[in-house]
Amino acid sequence: MLVFVAFLFFLGVGFDLIFVGGGVMPVPIGSMLALGLGGVSAWSSYYAGDRAVLLSSHAIPIDQAALPAPEDAKLKYRQLEDVVEEMSIAAGLPPPKIYIVPDRDPNAFATGRDPQHASIAVTQGLLDTLNRDELQGVVAHELSHVRNLDIRLMTVIAAMVGAAALLSDWTSRGLLFGGGGSSRSRNREQGGGLFGLVLLVIWVIAVLLAPIIGQALAMMVSRRREYLADASGAELTRNPMALASALAKIDEAVDPTVSIKQGTANLCIADPLGRQIGLREGKWANLFASHPPMAQRIAALRQMAFQQ
Amino acid sequence: MAGVVLIAVLVVLVVWAIALYNNLIGLRNQVLNGWRQIDVQLKRRHDLIPNLVSTVRGAMEFERDTLTQVMEARARAVTATGPADAAHKEGELTQALGRLFAVAENYPALKANDNVKMLQEELTSTENKVGFARQFYNDIATKFNTSQQTFPSNMFATMLGFKPAELFELTGESERQVPAVDLSMRKG
């Protein structure tokens, strides 16, 4: 998180020095503007995001999903409702709204800006594959995202990624149309020296790669929050093995979750797109994964079970 | 100069004491709320049991004893007074229910009945909710106690009138035991 702020600061200061003329204004106009724009888009997603996400994944409120179901299927829905209520009692949170996503792939996500406006959605596939204890583990994981305010955190980060991308965009346009050329030479006269030149080169590289670096940093934060949600989920159920076996089952199902879009990936129990990333382990492949490799998550949960 | 330092130290102390006090009050209210949550879940359990018993009665003609035990344990639990008494009687009720479920396993007609399955899920969930409500209560009470007893707040917590909250424990010896189920009942 701090790295992120530092990175954005570096981009912003450089941008101001070159395009706005650093000596004239002490206020970082360019970066403020970028952050402002990034903030506006993130702000709207903060308030309307849960509805948009639920709408785009075709989620149905659980009471509507359960109504036309046959008797034996109703039991599963009832179980889900009960499990969610149990977990909200264990977490001391108001019970979230529950949605069913008609998708065969097992997955689940949480959304909503704070615990009072939270929703949890699970796919039909998840209900069909998991037993009661495993379902409880998954719900505890999702509710932990809600309790740890991860939705808020990821919104702030989305704003910063947006700002970095904007800065990068403006810079590459500026360089392309030569708008920055004259001011850049002026800057070199002011600062001068080899050091300034090296810094300038680093900055240009950084700014051009900004969208990619920003994304990688955001995903790093996201992966950490996944581990945290796994751990606090296990703290709620006092049953880490159930979540571990749920994760193993979810991992076995290879279809991508088509109805969950990438924007929601941060808050899912498992990455809806990238199962293949889990296969190719190694630093490089994991750099852009929103979730840590399944094997490592399961290992961490097993370790918790042994420590009990 | 010394006077200024003294006043500054005093101001810091007062601000800190206010923060401590508010923090403890917040925790104490959560503890109270946690305690009430347990009551809410227990009440729900009491309301569910007559339903369950009347649903299974027809199929379990031969288990009158087990059913009566459940109803009696429920009646005692409803009239319990005070936390310790309640804990004891609720424990007995849990045991009676455990026996009922164990015995019900022997009735295929019951196991296949959707109504009974639904009721059983309800009751399992209520048991879990009671358990999680206690877990939450214990978690929050421990947090409350820890923030009272750690240095330096321990010097002021008692002065501000805070007492450590009691943790929820199993009281009677009977509750620690795993319910014994007599399997010979199958033939009866």
HADDOCK unambig.tbl for C-alpha pairs under 7 A between the chains (distance, minus, plus):
assign (segid A and resid 71 and name CA) (segid B and resid 114 and name CA) 6.82 0.50 0.50
assign (segid A and resid 72 and name CA) (segid B and resid 114 and name CA) 6.60 0.50 0.50
assign (segid A and resid 75 and name CA) (segid B and resid 118 and name CA) 6.07 0.50 0.50
assign (segid A and resid 79 and name CA) (segid B and resid 121 and name CA) 6.84 0.50 0.50
assign (segid A and resid 82 and name CA) (segid B and resid 125 and name CA) 6.00 0.50 0.50
assign (segid A and resid 86 and name CA) (segid B and resid 128 and name CA) 6.68 0.50 0.50
assign (segid A and resid 86 and name CA) (segid B and resid 129 and name CA) 5.11 0.50 0.50
assign (segid A and resid 86 and name CA) (segid B and resid 132 and name CA) 6.65 0.50 0.50
assign (segid A and resid 89 and name CA) (segid B and resid 129 and name CA) 6.92 0.50 0.50
assign (segid A and resid 89 and name CA) (segid B and resid 132 and name CA) 6.28 0.50 0.50
assign (segid A and resid 89 and name CA) (segid B and resid 133 and name CA) 5.82 0.50 0.50
assign (segid A and resid 90 and name CA) (segid B and resid 132 and name CA) 4.81 0.50 0.50
assign (segid A and resid 90 and name CA) (segid B and resid 133 and name CA) 5.96 0.50 0.50
assign (segid A and resid 90 and name CA) (segid B and resid 135 and name CA) 6.68 0.50 0.50
assign (segid A and resid 90 and name CA) (segid B and resid 136 and name CA) 5.20 0.50 0.50
assign (segid A and resid 91 and name CA) (segid B and resid 136 and name CA) 6.81 0.50 0.50
assign (segid A and resid 92 and name CA) (segid B and resid 136 and name CA) 6.78 0.50 0.50
